[in-house]
Amino acid sequence: MASIDRRDFMARGSMALAGSAVPGRRLRLAQVGTGGRGMDWARYILANFGDIVEMVGFCDINPKRVEVAREMLGSAAPGFVDFERMVEEAKPEMVLITTPDSSHSEYIVRAMQLGRDVLTEKPLCTDEQQCRTVLAAEKRYGRKLMVAFNARHFAEAKKVKELLQQKAIGEVLSIDYQEYLDTSHGASYFRRWHRIKEMSGTLLVSKSCHHFDQVNWWLDSVPVEVVAYGDLRFYGKNNPFRHTHCRGCPYQKRCAFYQDITANASAMKLYVGCESEDGYLIDGCVWRQDVNIYDTWSVMVRYANGARLTYTANTFLPYEGQEIVINGTRGRIDYNNYDYPGGRDRQLRLTRTFSRQPETINPEERAGGHGGADPSVRELIFRGEGAADPLQLRAGSLAGAYSSLVGIAGYRSIERGGERIRISDLASL
């Protein structure tokens, strides 16, 4: 894989860092993928880990974007469009992967073949063959592989893990998990490359793998069987009019989803100014006919320890939020998290069996992206060598594989009319 052709790509739609704790030594880190999420990673690393991490190269299949990213970051690290050339010339010890989801596995495998450790954004993979290939490469080449699951690092999520470790509600029997995405956040996936199943693995993988990892981690068990149903009921084909993207759209005044991307200076530089190279439209129309993912889905998962997960998600609701209920033999945990247009409401309650009075728990939330989860996971990765990890926050290849495989099994089940899918039939873990 000397490089991934950008036009072809767009058309197709528990370990710490080695060397990070050595005094006076900086880890040589190169990054592939300089879109929005990649820029967020790079900014944080440059601002907070300069004493232990040296950014030695940036790579993107869009040559304009990689140069714009370097300029916006103020980094002297060289830019590349050829991944192998970057690894050869920049000589990183580790590669950070922040590319679109379907390409994660390819970069993971090639980086390992070239003798590099890997830190990848979620998901690990978007189909079962990718999963098998990544796990085989890790075993063959003996490199370190970490997956950045920030959803483990929310203050409430960590507290839930602590309560479950303490057996506060006894043995967990079932979890009910409802995910709400509003018409801003939810719609964003249908504007971008995520709308193409071949690039995202649907939102069951691209988005929900966060939540499946949370549940796998909370339960300290592995998923065995999955049944799912999903539909495209709101976006894509479900509208009488459409255009390619918002700029120049003749329906601007009629469409509630019109987005003026020109008001976002960063997006204009990083995306609009680079469109000529790959044709990628950051302000794509949510009604495009090529949308082939689900905007509403329900999943049931059976775990090896006998627990059950019932998970539902919708992407077009009036507000954001989550309702999570964990039912045990000695009680129940309720975790509600809402972002209303007028404010935010978070509640974590523990109710013990035969007690009529729930205990309200208010874990302290730290500052930073995703409610402090982003800085938490990054500090664990880059400064956590040798540190105790009582909550098992570190996520390696198996965590990445199991979380992706629940989503993959989910969309395979949907494709087959609700057929029961065994995880072991997709990949041997």
Secondary structure by P-SEA (a helix, b strand, c coil): cccccaaaaaaacccccccccccccccbbbbccccaaaaaaaaaaaacccccccccbbbbccaaaaaaaaaaacccccccccaaaaaaaccccbbbbbccccaaaaaaaaaaaacccccccccccccaaaaaaaaaaaaaabbbbbbbccccccaaaaaaaaaaaacccccccbbbbbbbbccccccccccccccccccccccccccaaaaaaaaaaaacccccccccccccccccccccccccccccccccccccccccccccaaaaaaccccccccccccccccccccccccccbbbbbbcccbbbbbbbbbccccccbbbbbbbccccbbbbbbbbcccbbbbbbbbbcccccbbbbbbcccccccccaaaaaaaaaacccccccccccccccaaaaaaaaaaaaaaaaaaaaccccccccccccc
